[in-house]
Amino acid sequence: NTIEFTGTLHTTVVKQVRLKNPSSNNLVYNAILVGRDAGNFSLPKGSTVTISPMKQGFVNVEFTIRFLHPAEAVLILISNKVDGVDGATLTFSLKSEVKNIEPIDMVKCKSPCYEL
């Protein structure tokens, strides 16, 4: 699965990964970001999520678009064994794309075009 972070240069994009727990026991996942640009992605609400039985949980992934080149990383969700139940390890590909460039500031300059 690929999660795409698209937006304007210098903006922050937050995506949510929804995790469902179909079992009758709690599931606990630890999130890890790895890869070439993993340092540009973050987990603002922490790297651990606990999902109650028959419920769903969310992992937020945040990315600030700082460069024109695409950023790539991998989100790995590793289950902790709780009550003898071990969930599957999940992986997601994270990719960014700049869709628009807005100027941060504009500067007006006045100068002669030609001087003898």
N, C-alpha and C positions, 0 to 999 in steps of 0.2 A: 504494500500500500504506500502511496506517495501523498505527502501533505505539501501543498504548494503555498508559499508565502509570496503573494504578489501585491504590489502597491507602488506608491510614489517614493522616490529617493528621499532618504532621511526620515521616513515614517516608521512607526513601530506597528507590527502586525502580530496579533495573538490568535492562535488556533487552539481549539479544544479537541482532545482525543477522548472519545467516550468509550468506557470499558463496562461491559455487562457481566454480572455474576449470576449464572443460571443455577449455581449449586446452593445447598442449604447450609454452607459454612462461609465464614469470612474469607476474603481473598485480599492479600496485601502485595502490592507491586512496588518495586524500586525502579525509577527511571534513570537512564544513563544516556548522555549525549556523546557520540563518538564521531570521528571523521575529520576531514580536512578543515572544515569551517565550524566545528562544534562549539568553539569559543564564542561565536557570534550568536548562537541560540542560547536561550535560558529557560529555566523552569521556575517562574515567579512564585508559584504557590507551593514550592517544595518538590522534592524528588520521590516522595513516598505517598501512595494513595491506598486507602483501605476501602474495600467495597463490601458492604453488608450483603447477606444472603438475599437473592432474588432482586437485587437493586442494581444501580449503575453508579459509576464514579467517573471523574474527569481528571485528565492531566492537561494543564495549560502549557503551551510552548510559545515563547515570545521571540521575535526576531526584529531587529532594527536594521532597515536597509541602508547600509553605509556606502556600498560600492556598486558600480554598474555591472560588474561581473557576477554571474550566478553563484550563490553559496549552496553548498551541499553538506549534509550531515545525516546521521542515522540516530533515531530514537529507539533505544532498546528498553523494553519493560520486562523485568525479571521478577518472577513470583517468589515470595517468601513462603515457606511451608508453615501453615497455621492450621491447627487442629487436624494435622495429618493430611491436609488438602494442599495440593501443589498445582497452581495454574500454569497454563502454557506460556512460554516465553514469546513475546510479541515484538516485532520490529517494524519500523516505519521509516521510509526514506523522506528526508526533509529537503526541499529545494526552494530557492528564491528566484524571483524574476522582477526586474524593474519595469513597470508599465508606463511610468510618467516621470518627468523631471520638472520640478517647480523651483524657481530661483528662491534662495533664502533671503537675498537682499539685492537691491539695485543701487548702483552708484552713478550719478550724473557728473560728467566731466565736460568742461569747456576749454578748448584750446584752439589756436589758429591752425588752419589747414596748411598754410605755407608762409614762411617768412624769408625775406631776401637776406 
